[in-house]
């Protein structure tokens, strides 16, 4: 317990955030630290910390978050849940034999994400919401509480795919 308190203090000082001491002995899961933080504290953390929590490189994290934001239902500000679902689709694709096996390769796969091929994700960029959505999707994926959705599109479901649900203006399917 003492090690967890010391680690919490070091992390709090290094990232200029306040977190509750963790009740763990040796290994501290960054996702546990993230979950104990208030939203305002999460938003103040560095991109390096967020990437560490997500288990990604900084470049991969920034790319992933920007694509999630650009793909979200932006005309109605998009919901966190809509962003989380988009991130879940991307993570599920990484685990599927039908798609490439890294986030970057999934996002850059030809004909899959128009915001990548058009460069729109660069203009839109990451937001606090998309950053939180990426980490939440990874948390849910680790807890195995995600549907195995592999597709989404705006406006209507894909023909021939099993429907999952509509979130915002995006339709998710298997």
Secondary structure as the mmCIF struct_conf table of DSSP 4:
data_model
#
loop_
_struct_conf.conf_type_id
_struct_conf.id
_struct_conf.beg_label_comp_id
_struct_conf.beg_label_asym_id
_struct_conf.beg_label_seq_id
_struct_conf.end_label_comp_id
_struct_conf.end_label_asym_id
_struct_conf.end_label_seq_id
HELX_RH_AL_P HELX_RH_AL_P1 UNK A 2 UNK A 15
TURN_TY1_P TURN_TY1_P1 UNK A 16 UNK A 16
HELX_LH_PP_P HELX_LH_PP_P1 UNK A 20 UNK A 22
BEND BEND1 UNK A 25 UNK A 26
HELX_RH_AL_P HELX_RH_AL_P2 UNK A 30 UNK A 36
BEND BEND2 UNK A 37 UNK A 37
HELX_RH_AL_P HELX_RH_AL_P3 UNK A 39 UNK A 44
BEND BEND3 UNK A 45 UNK A 45
HELX_RH_AL_P HELX_RH_AL_P4 UNK A 47 UNK A 54
TURN_TY1_P TURN_TY1_P2 UNK A 55 UNK A 55
BEND BEND4 UNK A 56 UNK A 56
HELX_RH_AL_P HELX_RH_AL_P5 UNK A 58 UNK A 71
BEND BEND5 UNK A 72 UNK A 72
HELX_RH_3T_P HELX_RH_3T_P1 UNK A 74 UNK A 76
TURN_TY1_P TURN_TY1_P3 UNK A 77 UNK A 77
HELX_RH_AL_P HELX_RH_AL_P6 UNK A 80 UNK A 95
BEND BEND6 UNK A 96 UNK A 96
TURN_TY1_P TURN_TY1_P4 UNK A 97 UNK A 98
BEND BEND7 UNK A 99 UNK A 99
BEND BEND8 UNK A 101 UNK A 102
HELX_RH_AL_P HELX_RH_AL_P7 UNK A 103 UNK A 108
BEND BEND9 UNK A 109 UNK A 109
TURN_TY1_P TURN_TY1_P5 UNK A 110 UNK A 112
HELX_RH_AL_P HELX_RH_AL_P8 UNK A 114 UNK A 117
TURN_TY1_P TURN_TY1_P6 UNK A 118 UNK A 118
HELX_RH_AL_P HELX_RH_AL_P9 UNK A 120 UNK A 124
HELX_RH_AL_P HELX_RH_AL_P10 UNK A 128 UNK A 142
TURN_TY1_P TURN_TY1_P7 UNK A 143 UNK A 144
BEND BEND10 UNK A 146 UNK A 146
STRN STRN1 UNK A 151 UNK A 154
BEND BEND11 UNK A 155 UNK A 156
HELX_LH_PP_P HELX_LH_PP_P2 UNK A 157 UNK A 158
TURN_TY1_P TURN_TY1_P8 UNK A 159 UNK A 160
BEND BEND12 UNK A 161 UNK A 161
HELX_LH_PP_P HELX_LH_PP_P3 UNK A 162 UNK A 162
STRN STRN2 UNK A 163 UNK A 167
TURN_TY1_P TURN_TY1_P9 UNK A 168 UNK A 169
STRN STRN3 UNK A 170 UNK A 173
#
